[in-house]
Amino acid sequence: MLLTIDVGNTHTVLGLFDGEDIVEHWRISTDSRRTADELAVLLQGLMGMHPLLGDELGDGIDGIAICATVPSVLHELREVTRRYYGDVPAVLVEPGVKTGVPILTDHPKEVGADRIINSVAAVELYGGPAIVVDFGTATTFDAVSARGEYVGGVIAPGIEISVEALGVKGAQLRKIEVARPRSVIGKNTVEAMQSGIVYGFAGQVDGVVNRMARELATDPDDVTVIATGGLAPMVLGESSVIDEHEPWLTLIGLRLVYERNVSRM
């Protein structure tokens, strides 16, 4: 079994692979204050419930792949692999790790590990050219060329950040549940805010993707657009440009990177 861990700014997603199949997954909050020991207890509690794994921490785990956008959490997870999974091959995505995707940006080390991992999976599953739209803390748009190169992207405020900002900065507004309203024209404040979020972000996705596709390929129709991230379902039905929805894109990319590096360890 391969344990994959994708640490985002807000949530951490864990996936358990049996070969190429993801057989279990979990989503927990990302807390930069958690120590390695606390993370180990959390992992044991989650995986101890799975019938294919043993009762002891590490039983049934043959490999670990990790990417993190929060450096402090990556540091603690490194300690987890050292102390509690010492005999298990572990790949932590950072500079020097083989991904198979050239990074053609001004400062390659500044590109988030999760964005590169998403590009790895996009190339493997769909080929290039492609655009990955990841609905997380930020909404990121990442461009992959026809040759499988990461050529750059776009970063915009995410759905949850926008909802929070409206609730904090709007004197007569409040935090709301992100849900599709009855109609575009809201009949009350909550519906009006929901409409602005859902249809506003759908319009943003369509506008940004169309512009990126024109730069990425001679024929924009050749570009495959893949949506991922926890909030992607909110926009899928309203966007006209998304071709594929792969909720486990980052975890699949982690599996691929693990396979490309484990033989070198």
Buried (B, 14 or more C-beta within 10 A) or exposed (E): BBBBBBBBBBBBBBBBBEEEEBEBBBEBEBEEEBEBEEBBBBBBEBBEEBEEBEEEBBEBBEBBBBBBBBEEBBEBBBBBBEEBBEEBBBBBBBEEBEBEBEBEEEEEEEBBBBBBBBBBBBBBBBEBBBBBBBBBBBBBBBBBBBEBBBBBBBEBBBBBBBBEEBEEEEEEBEEBEBEBBEEEEBEEEBBBBBBBBBBBBBBBBBEBBBEBBEEBBEEBEBBBBBBBBBBBEBBEEBBEBBEBBBBBBBBBBBBBBBBBBBEEE
